[in-house]
Amino acid sequence: MTNHVVLYEPLMPANTGNIARTCAGTNTILDLIEPLGFQIDNKK
């Protein structure tokens, strides 16, 4: 059974990044529901 984390219209890129890293470390699928409050390719 695969776990999923769903973020609905996330606003804070730092929190989203932390959750993404946690998902990567725990083999969990991360779903981001648009619109996002930030650009996904922006490293700041």
A tleap script that builds the chain and sets N, CA, C and O, in Angstrom:
source leaprc.protein.ff14SB
mol = sequence {
  NMET THR ASN HIE VAL VAL LEU TYR GLU PRO
  LEU MET PRO ALA ASN THR GLY ASN ILE ALA
  ARG THR CYS ALA GLY THR ASN THR ILE LEU
  ASP LEU ILE GLU PRO LEU GLY PHE GLN ILE
  ASP ASN LYS CLYS
}
set mol.1.N position { 0.851 -1.179 0.000 }
set mol.1.CA position { 0.000 0.000 0.000 }
set mol.1.C position { 0.898 1.244 0.000 }
set mol.1.O position { 1.831 1.351 0.795 }
set mol.2.N position { 0.604 2.157 -0.884 }
set mol.2.CA position { 1.396 3.378 -1.008 }
set mol.2.C position { 0.701 4.522 -0.288 }
set mol.2.O position { -0.510 4.702 -0.410 }
set mol.3.N position { 1.476 5.288 0.460 }
set mol.3.CA position { 0.941 6.463 1.138 }
set mol.3.C position { 1.034 7.676 0.224 }
set mol.3.O position { 1.952 7.783 -0.590 }
set mol.4.N position { 0.082 8.582 0.364 }
set mol.4.CA position { 0.055 9.828 -0.385 }
set mol.4.C position { -0.083 10.989 0.593 }
set mol.4.O position { -0.773 10.887 1.607 }
set mol.5.N position { 0.583 12.091 0.271 }
set mol.5.CA position { 0.377 13.357 0.969 }
set mol.5.C position { -0.119 14.331 -0.086 }
set mol.5.O position { 0.495 14.468 -1.144 }
set mol.6.N position { -1.228 15.009 0.195 }
set mol.6.CA position { -1.806 15.960 -0.751 }
set mol.6.C position { -1.772 17.345 -0.127 }
set mol.6.O position { -2.267 17.551 0.981 }
set mol.7.N position { -1.179 18.297 -0.852 }
set mol.7.CA position { -1.179 19.695 -0.424 }
set mol.7.C position { -2.093 20.464 -1.363 }
set mol.7.O position { -1.851 20.531 -2.568 }
set mol.8.N position { -3.138 21.038 -0.803 }
set mol.8.CA position { -4.120 21.781 -1.581 }
set mol.8.C position { -3.751 23.260 -1.575 }
set mol.8.O position { -3.777 23.913 -0.532 }
set mol.9.N position { -3.410 23.777 -2.742 }
set mol.9.CA position { -3.041 25.184 -2.924 }
set mol.9.C position { -2.004 25.641 -1.893 }
set mol.9.O position { -2.260 26.592 -1.155 }
set mol.10.N position { -0.841 24.985 -1.827 }
set mol.10.CA position { 0.175 25.386 -0.848 }
set mol.10.C position { 0.691 26.790 -1.126 }
set mol.10.O position { 0.842 27.183 -2.283 }
set mol.11.N position { 0.959 27.541 -0.072 }
set mol.11.CA position { 1.404 28.927 -0.201 }
set mol.11.C position { 2.871 29.125 0.153 }
set mol.11.O position { 3.510 30.038 -0.369 }
set mol.12.N position { 3.408 28.299 1.016 }
set mol.12.CA position { 4.754 28.526 1.546 }
set mol.12.C position { 5.745 27.531 0.935 }
set mol.12.O position { 5.672 26.334 1.213 }
set mol.13.N position { 6.672 28.024 0.102 }
set mol.13.CA position { 7.600 27.103 -0.567 }
set mol.13.C position { 8.529 26.368 0.396 }
set mol.13.O position { 8.873 25.212 0.145 }
set mol.14.N position { 8.940 26.999 1.479 }
set mol.14.CA position { 9.839 26.330 2.427 }
set mol.14.C position { 9.148 25.130 3.076 }
set mol.14.O position { 9.747 24.062 3.198 }
set mol.15.N position { 7.910 25.299 3.485 }
set mol.15.CA position { 7.169 24.185 4.094 }
set mol.15.C position { 6.923 23.074 3.082 }
set mol.15.O position { 7.029 21.892 3.407 }
set mol.16.N position { 6.594 23.464 1.852 }
set mol.16.CA position { 6.366 22.477 0.799 }
set mol.16.C position { 7.644 21.694 0.526 }
set mol.16.O position { 7.599 20.479 0.329 }
set mol.17.N position { 8.782 22.383 0.513 }
set mol.17.CA position { 10.065 21.715 0.315 }
set mol.17.C position { 10.384 20.733 1.425 }
set mol.17.O position { 10.863 19.630 1.164 }
set mol.18.N position { 10.123 21.126 2.657 }
set mol.18.CA position { 10.348 20.221 3.796 }
set mol.18.C position { 9.469 18.981 3.691 }
set mol.18.O position { 9.923 17.867 3.951 }
set mol.19.N position { 8.223 19.177 3.312 }
set mol.19.CA position { 7.303 18.045 3.150 }
set mol.19.C position { 7.763 17.164 1.995 }
set mol.19.O position { 7.693 15.939 2.091 }
set mol.20.N position { 8.233 17.769 0.901 }
set mol.20.CA position { 8.725 16.998 -0.247 }
set mol.20.C position { 9.928 16.144 0.145 }
set mol.20.O position { 10.020 14.985 -0.260 }
set mol.21.N position { 10.843 16.700 0.922 }
set mol.21.CA position { 12.007 15.931 1.374 }
set mol.21.C position { 11.592 14.782 2.303 }
set mol.21.O position { 12.151 13.688 2.228 }
set mol.22.N position { 10.629 15.030 3.160 }
set mol.22.CA position { 10.124 13.969 4.035 }
set mol.22.C position { 9.479 12.863 3.210 }
set mol.22.O position { 9.681 11.679 3.480 }
set mol.23.N position { 8.705 13.254 2.206 }
set mol.23.CA position { 8.070 12.260 1.332 }
set mol.23.C position { 9.120 11.440 0.587 }
set mol.23.O position { 8.976 10.226 0.449 }
set mol.24.N position { 10.173 12.095 0.108 }
set mol.24.CA position { 11.237 11.379 -0.601 }
set mol.24.C position { 11.929 10.380 0.326 }
set mol.24.O position { 12.270 9.275 -0.095 }
set mol.25.N position { 12.131 10.760 1.558 }
set mol.25.CA position { 12.806 9.884 2.512 }
set mol.25.C position { 11.960 8.727 3.008 }
set mol.25.O position { 12.491 7.725 3.487 }
set mol.26.N position { 10.652 8.858 2.897 }
set mol.26.CA position { 9.747 7.819 3.396 }
set mol.26.C position { 9.013 7.086 2.275 }
set mol.26.O position { 8.077 6.328 2.529 }
set mol.27.N position { 9.443 7.319 1.032 }
set mol.27.CA position { 8.837 6.669 -0.140 }
set mol.27.C position { 7.329 6.924 -0.204 }
set mol.27.O position { 6.543 6.006 -0.437 }
set mol.28.N position { 6.941 8.179 0.006 }
set mol.28.CA position { 5.551 8.615 -0.021 }
set mol.28.C position { 5.332 9.498 -1.242 }
set mol.28.O position { 6.203 10.290 -1.601 }
set mol.29.N position { 4.184 9.367 -1.876 }
set mol.29.CA position { 3.862 10.174 -3.050 }
set mol.29.C position { 3.327 11.525 -2.599 }
set mol.29.O position { 2.453 11.597 -1.735 }
set mol.30.N position { 3.854 12.596 -3.186 }
set mol.30.CA position { 3.404 13.956 -2.884 }
set mol.30.C position { 2.609 14.480 -4.064 }
set mol.30.O position { 3.106 14.502 -5.190 }
set mol.31.N position { 1.375 14.904 -3.813 }
set mol.31.CA position { 0.520 15.510 -4.829 }
set mol.31.C position { 0.313 16.972 -4.476 }
set mol.31.O position { -0.114 17.292 -3.366 }
set mol.32.N position { 0.617 17.866 -5.419 }
set mol.32.CA position { 0.401 19.302 -5.232 }
set mol.32.C position { -0.790 19.721 -6.075 }
set mol.32.O position { -0.798 19.527 -7.290 }
set mol.33.N position { -1.797 20.294 -5.429 }
set mol.33.CA position { -2.998 20.747 -6.120 }
set mol.33.C position { -2.848 22.235 -6.401 }
set mol.33.O position { -2.681 23.031 -5.476 }
set mol.34.N position { -2.908 22.611 -7.673 }
set mol.34.CA position { -2.750 24.016 -8.093 }
set mol.34.C position { -4.011 24.804 -7.791 }
set mol.34.O position { -5.086 24.222 -7.641 }
set mol.35.N position { -3.892 26.124 -7.699 }
set mol.35.CA position { -2.724 26.953 -7.972 }
set mol.35.C position { -1.773 26.962 -6.781 }
set mol.35.O position { -2.190 26.958 -5.623 }
set mol.36.N position { -0.489 26.974 -7.101 }
set mol.36.CA position { 0.542 27.060 -6.075 }
set mol.36.C position { 0.801 28.525 -5.762 }
set mol.36.O position { 0.660 29.377 -6.639 }
set mol.37.N position { 1.169 28.825 -4.550 }
set mol.37.CA position { 1.457 30.199 -4.149 }
set mol.37.C position { 2.884 30.606 -4.462 }
set mol.37.O position { 3.360 31.619 -3.949 }
set mol.38.N position { 3.576 29.839 -5.292 }
set mol.38.CA position { 4.977 30.089 -5.628 }
set mol.38.C position { 5.284 29.356 -6.926 }
set mol.38.O position { 4.506 28.514 -7.375 }
set mol.39.N position { 6.434 29.685 -7.527 }
set mol.39.CA position { 6.878 28.979 -8.727 }
set mol.39.C position { 7.701 27.773 -8.312 }
set mol.39.O position { 8.577 27.879 -7.453 }
set mol.40.N position { 7.429 26.652 -8.907 }
set mol.40.CA position { 8.098 25.419 -8.506 }
set mol.40.C position { 9.566 25.403 -8.903 }
set mol.40.O position { 10.349 24.683 -8.283 }
set mol.41.N position { 9.966 26.166 -9.908 }
set mol.41.CA position { 11.359 26.166 -10.356 }
set mol.41.C position { 12.185 27.278 -9.710 }
set mol.41.O position { 13.369 27.418 -10.014 }
set mol.42.N position { 11.576 28.072 -8.823 }
set mol.42.CA position { 12.279 29.157 -8.141 }
set mol.42.C position { 13.011 28.594 -6.925 }
set mol.42.O position { 12.386 28.005 -6.043 }
set mol.43.N position { 14.342 28.773 -6.872 }
set mol.43.CA position { 15.136 28.193 -5.782 }
set mol.43.C position { 15.185 29.066 -4.539 }
set mol.43.O position { 15.786 28.657 -3.546 }
set mol.44.N position { 14.587 30.239 -4.546 }
set mol.44.CA position { 14.615 31.139 -3.385 }
set mol.44.C position { 13.489 30.852 -2.436 }
set mol.44.O position { 13.364 31.516 -1.407 }
savepdb mol mol.pdb
quit
